[in-house]
Amino acid sequence: MEHIVTVQDAVTAFADWKEPTNAELDAIEREMPRILADIETLDVQIALMERTPAELDQRRARRDRHRVLVERAALANRFVSGEAA
């Protein structure tokens, strides 16, 4: 007779004991400005897909892309300097 067994990790993937560690939460917190910049950029891109972009819309899109690049550079600089460790 062959037994049918569930894959335990897949079934309990979201068990209480598999919560993020404090180090993982700290890493997310350090990256939050970049994450929020990415979200804002996506919001602008989605809005621009719904209509023909005007000059003001194009400026906003450029500003948001610049903000993402600034946040990514700041995060990389903190990581290289050892501050993000």
C-alpha positions in Angstrom: 0.0 0.0 0.0 1.3 3.5 -0.9 0.9 6.3 1.6 -0.2 9.8 0.5 1.8 12.4 2.4 1.5 16.2 2.2 4.5 18.4 1.7 4.8 19.8 5.2 6.7 23.0 4.3 4.1 24.0 1.7 1.2 23.4 4.1 2.8 25.2 7.0 4.6 27.9 5.1 2.9 30.6 7.0 3.1 29.1 10.5 3.6 31.5 13.4 7.2 30.3 13.9 8.1 31.4 10.4 7.7 35.1 11.0 10.5 37.4 9.8 13.4 37.9 12.1 14.2 41.2 13.7 17.2 41.5 11.3 14.9 41.0 8.3 12.4 43.6 9.6 15.3 46.1 10.2 16.5 45.5 6.6 13.0 46.2 5.3 12.8 49.3 7.4 16.1 50.6 6.0 14.9 50.0 2.5 11.5 51.6 3.0 12.3 55.0 1.4 13.4 53.2 -1.8 10.3 50.9 -1.7 8.0 54.0 -1.3 9.8 55.7 -4.2 9.3 52.7 -6.3 5.6 52.6 -5.4 5.2 56.3 -6.3 6.9 55.7 -9.6 4.6 52.8 -10.4 1.5 54.9 -9.5 2.7 57.6 -11.9 3.3 55.1 -14.7 -0.1 53.5 -14.2 -1.8 56.9 -14.3 0.1 57.8 -17.5 -1.0 54.6 -19.2 -4.6 55.7 -18.9 -4.2 59.0 -20.8 -1.8 60.9 -23.0 0.8 62.4 -20.8 1.0 66.2 -20.7 4.2 68.2 -20.0 3.4 68.3 -16.2 2.9 64.5 -16.2 6.2 63.9 -17.9 8.0 66.1 -15.3 6.4 64.2 -12.5 7.5 60.9 -14.1 11.1 62.2 -14.4 11.1 63.5 -10.9 9.9 60.2 -9.5 12.4 58.2 -11.5 15.1 60.6 -10.2 13.8 60.0 -6.6 14.1 56.2 -7.1 17.7 56.6 -8.3 18.6 58.9 -5.4 17.1 56.4 -2.9 18.9 53.5 -4.5 22.2 55.3 -4.4 21.7 56.3 -0.8 20.9 52.7 0.1 23.9 51.4 -1.8 26.1 54.0 0.0 24.8 53.0 3.4 25.5 49.4 2.5 29.1 50.1 1.3 29.9 52.2 4.3 28.8 49.4 6.6 25.9 51.4 8.1 23.3 48.9 6.7 24.9 45.8 8.2 
